[in-house]
């Protein structure tokens, strides 16, 4: 999967939206016509990313559209257009762009996630389906689990919401502060409500060995685009 440049949506405390571009071409790409075309699209994608990063939005859009004249099914160009449209509040345009990206790659996690954000208020069931597809494609998508929890909580499905929040926090502990207070204590425990109380017991030796372990893994943040 391509590398990602972190350009996030403007709205929302927990957002998972990145502008992405494709992998660098192989060293012999210049000798192949097909790869030459890819070189052009990659260069345009890079230009579009820079333009978007420096808030030159009209030219960024034009650049991504140029990519689509060379490669009408380029999921990255469609996705980036979707992010720009979503940032501007153009929901219909964003929806169309994400659909086009997903037509090329139905498991494109970032597009699944962002489309779910579009649907979350008006069509929570549709959003849940997309979010579950996102975590199926990328089981480490912490913010997708978070939004599953939030959507389920709004529907009154507390146990399922609690489990989703727990998965999100286990994957990215920095999300704990975003969990609603009514769920936070059970999420912090790292257990589901139907687990035995025996899970609360720990031996002194186990506690000591755990304290000696490095915390490197715990502080690793989620990489949105994989």
C-alpha positions in Angstrom: 0.0 0.0 0.0 1.2 3.5 -0.7 2.7 5.9 1.7 0.5 8.4 3.4 0.8 12.2 4.0 -1.2 13.3 6.9 -3.7 15.9 5.7 -6.8 15.5 7.9 -10.4 16.5 7.6 -11.2 19.8 9.3 -14.1 18.5 11.5 -14.2 16.0 14.3 -12.0 15.3 17.3 -11.1 11.8 16.1 -10.7 11.7 12.3 -9.0 9.3 10.1 -8.5 11.0 6.7 -5.2 11.1 4.9 -4.2 12.3 1.5 -2.4 9.3 -0.1 -0.2 8.7 -3.1 1.1 5.5 -4.7 4.4 3.7 -4.3 7.5 4.9 -6.1 7.9 3.3 -9.5 10.5 0.6 -10.1 13.9 1.6 -11.3 13.2 0.4 -14.9 9.9 2.2 -15.2 11.4 4.8 -17.6 11.8 2.0 -20.2 8.3 0.8 -20.1 5.4 2.8 -21.6 2.9 1.7 -19.0 5.3 2.6 -16.2 6.0 5.9 -17.9 2.3 6.7 -17.6 2.5 5.8 -13.9 5.4 8.1 -13.5 3.3 10.9 -14.8 0.4 10.1 -12.5 2.7 9.8 -9.5 4.3 13.1 -10.2 0.9 14.7 -10.5 -0.3 13.1 -7.3 2.8 14.5 -5.5 2.0 17.9 -6.9 -1.6 17.7 -5.8 -0.5 16.8 -2.3 1.8 19.7 -2.1 -0.9 22.1 -3.4 -3.4 20.8 -0.9 -0.9 21.0 1.9 -0.3 24.7 1.1 -4.0 25.3 0.8 -3.9 25.8 -3.0 -7.2 23.9 -3.2 -8.4 24.9 -6.7 -5.1 23.8 -8.3 -5.0 20.7 -6.1 -8.4 19.6 -7.5 -7.3 20.4 -11.0 -4.2 18.3 -10.6 -6.0 15.3 -9.2 -8.5 15.6 -12.1 -5.5 15.5 -14.5 -4.5 12.2 -12.9 -8.0 10.9 -13.7 -7.6 11.8 -17.4 -4.5 9.6 -17.5 -6.0 6.9 -15.2 -9.8 7.1 -14.8 -9.7 4.4 -12.1 -7.0 5.9 -10.0 -8.3 5.3 -6.5 -5.8 7.7 -4.9 -6.9 10.7 -7.0 -10.6 9.9 -6.4 -9.9 9.6 -2.7 -8.0 12.8 -2.5 -10.8 14.6 -4.3 -13.2 13.2 -1.8 -11.1 14.5 1.1 -11.0 18.0 -0.4 -14.7 17.9 -1.0 -15.5 16.7 2.5 -13.3 19.4 4.0 -15.3 22.0 2.1 -18.6 20.5 3.2 -19.5 19.2 -0.3 -21.0 16.0 0.9 -22.4 14.8 -2.4 -19.2 15.3 -4.3 -17.2 13.6 -1.5 -19.6 10.7 -1.6 -19.2 10.3 -5.3 -15.4 10.4 -5.1 -15.2 7.8 -2.3 -17.6 5.6 -4.3 -15.3 5.8 -7.3 -12.3 5.0 -5.2 -14.1 2.0 -3.7 -15.2 0.8 -7.1 -11.5 0.3 -7.9 -10.6 -1.1 -4.5 -13.6 -2.2 -2.3 -11.2 -2.7 0.6 -9.7 0.7 0.5 -9.8 1.4 4.2 -9.4 5.2 4.2 -12.3 5.6 1.7 -14.5 3.2 3.7 -13.8 5.2 6.8 -14.4 8.7 5.3 -17.5 7.6 3.6 -18.8 6.2 6.9 -18.2 9.7 8.5 -20.4 11.1 5.8 -23.2 8.7 6.6 -22.8 8.6 10.4 -25.5 11.1 11.3 -28.1 10.4 8.7 -27.6 6.7 8.1 -25.9 5.2 11.1 -26.6 1.6 10.0 -24.9 2.3 6.7 -22.0 3.9 8.5 -21.6 0.8 10.7 -21.5 -1.5 7.7 -18.7 0.6 6.2 -16.8 0.9 9.5 -17.0 -2.9 9.9 -15.6 -3.4 6.4 -12.8 -1.0 7.3 -11.8 -3.0 10.4 -12.1 -6.2 8.4 -9.6 -4.8 5.9 -7.4 -3.3 8.6 -7.9 -4.9 12.1 -5.5 -2.2 13.5 -7.7 0.7 12.5 -8.2 2.1 15.9 -10.2 5.2 15.0 -12.6 3.0 13.0 -13.3 1.0 16.1 -13.8 4.2 18.0 -16.4 5.4 15.6 -18.1 2.0 15.7 -18.3 2.5 19.4 -19.7 6.0 19.1 -22.3 4.9 16.6 -23.4 2.0 18.7 -23.6 4.1 21.8 -26.0 6.5 20.0 -28.2 3.6 19.1 -28.3 2.5 22.8 -26.3 -0.7 22.2 -24.1 -0.2 25.2 -22.4 -3.6 25.5 -21.3 -3.6 21.8 -20.3 0.1 22.1 -18.2 -0.7 25.1 -16.4 -3.6 23.3 -15.7 -1.4 20.3 -14.3 1.5 22.5 -12.2 -1.1 24.3 -10.7 -2.3 21.0 -10.0 1.2 19.9 -8.1 2.1 23.1 -6.2 -1.2 23.1 -4.9 -0.3 19.7 -4.3 3.4 20.4 -4.3 4.4 24.1 -4.4 8.1 23.2 -8.1 7.6 22.2 -9.1 6.9 25.8 -9.6 10.6 26.5 -12.2 10.7 23.7 -14.3 7.9 25.1 -17.5 9.1 26.8 -17.1 9.2 30.6 -19.9 6.6 31.1 -17.8 4.1 29.1 -14.3 5.1 30.2 -13.9 3.1 33.3 -14.9 -0.2 31.7 -12.7 0.6 28.7 -9.7 1.2 30.9 -10.2 -2.2 32.5 -9.5 -3.9 29.2 -12.2 -6.5 29.9 -15.7 -7.2 28.6 -18.5 -7.3 31.1 -19.1 -11.1 30.8 -15.5 -12.0 31.7 -15.0 -13.8 35.0 -14.0 -11.8 38.1 -11.0 -14.2 38.2 -9.5 -12.0 35.5 -9.2 -9.3 38.1 -6.7 -11.4 40.1 -3.0 -11.2 39.4 0.0 -12.6 41.1 2.7 -10.4 42.5 5.3 -12.0 40.2 3.2 -11.4 37.1 2.7 -7.7 38.1 6.4 -7.3 38.7 7.4 -8.8 35.4 4.8 -6.7 33.6 6.3 -3.6 35.2 9.7 -4.5 33.8 8.5 -4.6 30.2 9.2 -1.9 27.8 6.3 0.5 27.0 7.4 1.0 23.4 4.5 -0.9 21.9 2.0 0.9 24.1 2.9 4.3 22.8 2.9 3.4 19.1 0.3 5.3 17.3 -1.9 4.0 14.5 -0.7 4.4 11.0 -3.9 5.4 9.1 -3.0 4.2 5.6 -1.5 0.7 5.1 
